[in-house]
Amino acid sequence: MLKSRVFLLIVAILIAITLILTAAFVLWNYMDKASSNPQEQALSSAGEVKPAKKSTPDEAKENTVILKDILTNLAANNRFIKASFAIEMENKKAKEEFEKLDFKMKAIIVQTLADMTPEQVQGSKGFDNLTSVLMNKMNPLLSSGKIKQIWITDSVLQ
């Protein structure tokens, strides 16, 4: 009798393990298909985005604010950066609003750079990261339009 109870217990444990493994396998396949190819997902979501209206060079220049020679220390000791920015706005009203808030925008740039290390602001990846962080911090302050693009026009890292 004891042997039959042990046998039933072992069979029950094996069935439980089989069910758990089957559920894990099904879940794994489901999750794998959901995130199968990030490139395909990016392309499909990019296809849903409407392309921005191309502006003429004159419109771009007219809607651009220039912030020259912003100088600040970086997070590393005795290191600093001096940079100039060209910030292209969506429209003329947004440019006017940005110009009125230029002291806040400069403060955001200085604070953002002060939190970064020299390695974080070097190269094209560093510039891309910096401009995207700045856009995310500056755009919420604007109500008449948004920042279309930030260009780093000069940069000196010491």
C-alpha distance (Angstrom), angle and dihedral (degrees) to the residues before:
residue distance angle dihedral
M1 . . .
L2 3.76 . .
K3 3.80 90.2 .
S4 3.80 91.7 53.9
R5 3.82 92.0 51.0
V6 3.81 91.0 49.6
F7 3.80 89.0 47.5
L8 3.84 91.4 50.8
L9 3.81 90.8 47.4
I10 3.81 91.6 51.4
V11 3.83 91.3 47.7
A12 3.83 90.7 49.4
I13 3.81 91.5 50.1
L14 3.82 91.3 48.5
I15 3.82 90.7 50.1
A16 3.82 90.8 49.3
I17 3.81 91.6 49.4
T18 3.82 90.5 48.0
L19 3.81 91.6 51.3
I20 3.80 92.1 48.0
L21 3.81 92.1 49.0
T22 3.81 91.6 47.2
A23 3.81 91.4 50.8
A24 3.82 90.7 47.3
F25 3.81 91.0 49.8
V26 3.81 92.9 49.7
L27 3.81 91.5 46.3
W28 3.81 91.5 47.4
N29 3.81 91.8 52.6
Y30 3.80 91.8 46.4
M31 3.80 92.6 50.6
D32 3.79 91.5 43.8
K33 3.81 91.5 55.0
A34 3.80 91.7 46.0
S35 3.79 91.1 56.8
S36 3.79 97.1 26.4
N37 3.76 101.4 132.9
P38 3.79 120.3 7.4
Q39 3.81 90.3 -166.4
E40 3.80 91.6 58.2
Q41 3.80 90.7 47.6
A42 3.80 90.9 48.8
L43 3.79 91.6 48.9
S44 3.79 92.5 48.4
S45 3.79 92.7 48.8
A46 3.80 90.9 43.8
G47 3.79 88.4 54.2
E48 3.79 88.9 60.4
V49 3.80 92.9 55.4
K50 3.77 114.4 94.0
P51 3.78 112.3 -130.6
A52 3.78 114.8 -111.5
K53 3.77 116.9 -108.0
K54 3.76 107.2 -95.6
S55 3.75 111.8 -120.6
T56 3.76 124.9 -146.4
P57 3.80 117.8 -116.0
D58 3.80 89.3 -105.8
E59 3.82 91.9 53.1
A60 3.78 91.1 46.2
K61 3.80 91.9 51.9
E62 3.80 91.4 44.9
N63 3.83 92.0 52.8
T64 3.82 96.9 44.2
V65 3.79 126.3 103.2
I66 3.81 118.2 -157.5
L67 3.80 119.4 -147.6
K68 3.81 108.8 -172.3
D69 3.77 132.7 -159.9
I70 3.78 103.6 -5.6
L71 3.79 105.4 -178.3
T72 3.80 125.3 -167.4
N73 3.78 143.5 145.2
L74 3.76 118.8 -99.7
A75 3.79 125.1 -133.7
A76 3.83 90.3 -96.2
N77 3.79 118.1 82.6
N78 3.79 117.0 -93.3
R79 3.80 94.0 -0.3
F80 3.79 124.7 120.2
I81 3.77 140.6 172.9
K82 3.76 131.7 -146.9
A83 3.79 113.9 -163.6
S84 3.78 141.3 166.6
F85 3.79 124.4 -151.2
A86 3.80 136.5 -159.0
I87 3.79 108.7 -157.4
E88 3.79 115.6 -164.7
M89 3.79 114.7 -155.3
E90 3.82 129.7 -157.0
N91 3.79 94.7 -118.6
K92 3.78 144.9 -5.6
K93 3.82 94.5 -93.5
A94 3.78 90.2 55.0
K95 3.81 89.8 50.6
E96 3.80 91.5 51.6
E97 3.80 91.0 48.6
F98 3.81 91.1 48.0
E99 3.81 90.8 51.1
K100 3.81 90.2 52.9
L101 3.80 89.7 51.6
D102 3.81 95.9 41.5
F103 3.81 92.8 120.1
K104 3.82 89.8 57.5
M105 3.80 91.8 45.4
K106 3.81 91.8 50.7
A107 3.80 89.6 48.9
I108 3.81 90.1 52.3
I109 3.81 90.3 51.3
V110 3.81 92.6 48.3
Q111 3.81 93.2 47.1
T112 3.79 92.9 46.2
L113 3.79 92.9 49.5
A114 3.83 91.5 45.3
D115 3.81 89.0 58.8
M116 3.81 93.4 51.2
T117 3.78 130.2 84.3
P118 3.81 122.8 -133.3
E119 3.82 89.4 -105.5
Q120 3.81 90.9 56.3
V121 3.82 93.8 56.4
Q122 3.78 99.4 43.0
G123 3.77 125.9 101.8
S124 3.77 130.9 2.0
K125 3.82 93.3 -59.6
G126 3.79 90.2 53.2
F127 3.81 91.3 48.8
D128 3.81 91.5 47.8
N129 3.79 90.7 49.5
L130 3.81 92.3 47.9
T131 3.81 94.4 48.5
S132 3.81 93.0 47.6
V133 3.82 91.9 49.2
L134 3.81 90.2 48.8
M135 3.81 92.3 49.4
N136 3.81 91.0 50.2
K137 3.81 91.1 51.0
M138 3.82 97.8 41.5
N139 3.81 102.9 41.6
P140 3.84 95.4 67.3
L141 3.82 89.0 60.7
L142 3.82 91.9 58.7
S143 3.80 124.1 80.8
S144 3.83 102.9 168.5
G145 3.79 95.7 59.1
K146 3.76 142.7 -38.8
I147 3.76 139.6 -94.7
K148 3.77 108.7 -91.2
Q149 3.81 98.8 -169.8
I150 3.78 139.8 -12.4
W151 3.78 117.8 -146.1
I152 3.81 122.9 -167.1
T153 3.78 101.8 -142.3
D154 3.82 99.5 176.1
S155 3.77 132.5 16.2
V156 3.78 132.2 175.5
L157 3.78 119.0 178.5
Q158 3.83 118.0 -166.5
